[in-house]
Amino acid sequence: MNTKHTSGPWQVKPSSNPKNGKNWRDIVSEGAEFTPAYVGEALERDAYLIAAAPDLLDALIYLCENIELGKLNVKKNFSLINAHAGACKAIRKAKGQQ
């Protein structure tokens, strides 16, 4: 997948900044050119969600592409129709296309 974000997978590690305290974590890329590469830092409660972002984006792109290619029939399945719309919206948001 051709993306502009730091390549994944992203991992959550203990904070490298002792001033942050025990509730902060670093988010690092294990797939970047220089690994681990620092991605950012966040409160622990947010760090795991942020670290999952590349995987979530890949899953949503897979879902949308397969629906759009007709590999998943969604014509009468309103749950999948709504999931498709939500997934495509999330992809646009992740790519800064809103």
C-alpha positions in Angstrom: 0.0 0.0 0.0 1.3 3.4 -0.9 0.9 5.7 2.1 2.3 8.9 3.4 2.4 8.0 7.0 5.2 6.4 8.9 5.2 2.7 7.9 4.0 0.1 10.5 3.8 -1.9 12.4 3.7 0.6 15.3 4.6 -0.5 18.8 3.9 1.0 22.2 7.0 1.3 24.4 7.6 2.9 27.8 8.1 6.6 27.6 11.6 7.7 26.8 10.9 11.1 28.5 11.2 10.7 32.3 9.4 14.0 32.8 6.2 12.5 31.4 5.5 10.2 34.3 4.2 6.7 34.3 1.0 7.2 32.3 2.8 8.2 29.0 4.1 5.9 26.3 6.2 6.2 23.2 4.8 5.0 19.9 7.5 3.7 17.6 7.6 2.2 14.1 9.2 -1.1 13.6 8.9 -0.9 9.8 10.6 2.4 9.2 13.9 2.8 7.5 15.6 3.4 10.8 14.0 1.1 13.3 12.7 1.7 15.8 11.7 5.1 14.6 9.9 7.5 16.9 6.3 8.2 15.8 5.0 10.1 18.8 3.9 9.9 22.4 0.6 9.7 24.1 -1.2 8.8 27.3 -1.2 5.1 27.7 -5.0 5.0 27.2 -4.6 6.5 23.7 -1.3 5.0 22.7 -2.5 1.5 21.9 -5.3 2.9 19.7 -2.9 5.1 17.9 -0.4 2.3 17.4 -3.2 0.2 15.8 -3.9 2.9 13.2 -1.8 1.4 10.3 -3.4 -2.0 10.9 -6.9 -0.5 11.1 -6.3 1.5 7.9 -5.1 -1.6 6.0 -8.2 -3.6 7.1 -10.5 -0.8 6.1 -8.9 -0.4 2.7 -9.1 -4.2 2.2 -12.8 -4.1 3.1 -13.6 -1.2 0.8 -11.6 -2.5 -2.1 -13.3 -6.0 -1.9 -16.8 -4.5 -1.7 -16.1 -2.2 -4.6 -14.7 -5.0 -6.7 -17.8 -7.0 -6.1 -16.1 -9.7 -4.0 -18.5 -9.1 -1.1 -22.2 -8.8 -2.0 -23.7 -6.0 0.0 -26.8 -5.1 -2.0 -29.3 -6.5 0.5 -27.0 -6.4 3.6 -27.6 -3.1 5.2 -25.0 -3.8 7.9 -22.3 -4.2 5.3 -23.5 -1.2 3.4 -23.2 0.9 6.6 -19.9 -0.6 7.4 -18.6 0.2 3.9 -19.7 3.8 4.2 -18.1 4.1 7.6 -14.9 2.4 6.5 -14.5 4.7 3.4 -15.1 7.8 5.5 -12.4 6.6 8.0 -10.0 6.0 5.1 -10.5 9.5 3.8 -10.0 10.9 7.3 -6.8 8.9 7.8 -5.5 10.2 4.4 -6.4 13.8 5.2 -9.1 13.9 2.4 -12.0 15.4 4.4 
